[in-house]
Every structure is written in C-alpha cells, then in structure tokens.
Amino acid sequence: MTSFPGLGAPPFSFLQSTAWRMALALLVVFVMLACTGWTAVRGAKDTGDPLGAARAAWRHASFHGRRLPDPQAAPGVQAAFYASLSRTDRDTLAARYPLVVGNTGGAPVELRYRANRIALEQARVITQRRATDQRLTPVGRQDARRLAHRFDSLKAPDRQILAFDPAGGGRAAEVFGDLAHARRVSVVVPGVDTNLGNFERTVRATSAPSGMGRSLYDAERAVRPDARTAVIAWADYTAPAGIGMGAATGHLAAVGALRLQALVRALPTTTGVSLFCHSYGSVVCGVAARGLPANVTDIAVAGSPGMRADNAAALGGRARIWAMRDADDWIQDVPYLEVGGLGHGADPVGPAFGSRVLSAEGAVGHAGYFTPGTRSLRNFALVGVGTPGAVDCAAYDRSCAADLA
C-alpha cells in the first residue's frame, strides 16, 4: 500500500469502512449525473397516453348491452369474459380497442397478438405522418422515420407481440414459442435504455431485448428439443434512460416490479416460470421477488448492480437465485451498497449473498450474456427448461447445482 510522508499508510479498516464506501458511492453518482447531463430527468417528456385514453373509452363503453369489465381487472376475470364471447365478438373488440385488448392479462394470447398488430399499424401511420411534418426538426423527422420502421417490423405476421404501448419511449413484450401451450416459460427482463427504439437491433442483436429472447429460445430448444417452452422478451416497463439518477435509484424498478408481477400472475399457475434479469433488470426482479407467485422456480441475474437485498434469503419466495458476471463486465466497479436510496445493495455474485453462481465463460463484457455459443447462454437455457442440475457453475462455486443433480 502506498504511504505518504507525515501521514503514513491509511489503515485497511478505514478503506473498508461504511463511510468510505458511502463517499465512493456518492462520488460515482455525481460522476454519472455530470456525464449524462441529468438525462434521466431531462429526457422525461409528456408525450400523451394513448393506452390510458383507450382504457378510459373502454370503461365508458358497452358491448351487446353489457358493460365491459374493468380493463385492469384480475386475469381470471378477463379470461372468463373473453371465454364468454364468440370469435367474431373477440375480433370486433380487438379491432375497436386494440391497445386495450393487446395489453390485457387474461385475454387469449393469439387475440392479443392480433390486437397489437392493429395497434402497431395505427401507431405506424401516425408516426409516418410525423416523419414528413415540416414543423419538426430534421432530427425529429429522422427519429420518426426510424420509429415507423420499428413499428412496421414489429407488426409482421410472424411476430408475437404480447404487449405494446407507444407512449414516451414506448414499451413492448414479444413471445417466442407457443405461450398458450408451454409448460415452461422464461421471461427476459432487460436493463437501462430499453424502449421501442432499441427493442431490436441488426448489429449485436443479442444486446437488445428481442434478440435476447430469440437467442434464449433457440438455446432452450437446443439443450432440450422436446421441451414445451416459450420465452417472453419483456420490455414492458419504463427503464432508466442512461446511467444517471434513474439507474442509481430503485424508483423505476419498484414500478416495473408491479408490472412484472402482473405479467407472471397472468400466466397459468401450472406453468413453471424462470426470470432472466440483465443489468438494471435484476433490480426490477429483486424488488418483484417478494410478490411473485409460487410457480416462479428460478430467478437468474447477469451483470447485476444489486437486487436491493442484503442476501438471497431476503428476497423471499421459493425461487432459486442464480447469478453470473463476466470478468470484463464494467458493472463490477459499481459500489455494491445502498445509501439513502442510492445504489442497489449487495453483490449477487459475492459469497455472502448466497446465490448459486453460474459460469459466464464466453460472454464478453456487459452485453454478452445472451450471445450464442457462450456458456452463460447455455446455463440460462438449462435453467429455463427445468434441468438446472446440468449447469456449469463458476470456478469458485462448484457446488451451485450439487443438490439439483
């Protein structure tokens, strides 16, 4: 340790003290804010609420002389309502209120897909008009063209969009596989800067939510071809914009956790569910863990800044907690503590946390965990299809799957 004349070497206990770590955390947050220009706050703009308006219209409507159920009623209530309708009536409601039907937990998934194609086409038409609106700046028109292209891609006949909300940066969820008949469902929860603009990418596809979901589904089919599995790429929450105050606190995670819990509760209770949570998505999963139903068997986090818990036991529930981190992932340099609402708590791959630590061999950096051919992706796939005893543990946690063999 370096020493300084007249001062001596600072005692090791001081460097490990809570005060030192608190100061370091606050310094990191200050640097985040300075570098991002307060993007998390500055980027929040009121761009309307089409889904809210559609739900308001639904609440005041009737159908064949009957009041429609509250659009945010429990999934069981919604399922019973849609089961009482004919195919023609269901399609009529989807055409009339596509945003409502497309975002209703408990509605038949195929109906939701059809409704969201209609909603995406409506959003594409509106956005395409903005792309030629001379009142917008050239940059604004270019952004509109890109977003219209995204809507056009998402509404393709082979896409299964389970949720769609065009407000703000936009939210969406996409399904890979046969969700209606799956016995195992994997939910991918992404992190910061997740919105409709980057829901999918052509270059580095598996760093975007849609690419993560597709890659995990393909890997699950590869490790167990007979598995009746489906994957949901779930970007249906408002994620922090950039590495700023939104990413350093748990407010957006708390709101997102409620939405994640609602998603899982809308799935059949006989279906085993695993959550795969990347970066800030692991904060969402950590907050949600306490209120998840019993059919959630596994929660796996990668590149986590913390789960807002001191240890795995504090997350509650019955789910097994898995964690992995690549040696080159910059997230390891973030202080693992929570002070005054800043930071997200203990390190999930730390020995004291108590998670089962998986090998991330082959993953390169913070965005490489879902890359085909990596051990990180294969481990996720094995957990997702319900064969966790076959995973490769991290070198220092060889016993992570010992009781599952």
Protein Blocks (a to p, Z undefined) as FASTA:
>chain_A
ZZdehkapadfklmmpmklmmmmmmmmmmmmmmmnoommmmmpccebjfklmmmmmmmmp
ceehiacddfkbcfklmmmmmmmpcfklmmmmmmmmmmlmmmcghiafklmmmmmmmmmm
mmmmmmmmmmmmmkbcfklmmmmmmmmmmmmmmmpmkbccfbdcfehjbpadddedjfkl
ccbdcdddddehiafklmpcfbhkllpfklmmmmmmmmmmmmommbccdddddfbbccde
djdfklmpmklmmmmmmmmmmmmmmpcfkbccddddehjlmmmmmmmmmmccfklmbdcd
ehiabjhiabfklngpjbdcdddddfklmklmpccddeehiajbjafkbmklopacddfe
hiacjklmmgghiaklmmmmmmmnopaklpccdfklmmlmmmmZZ
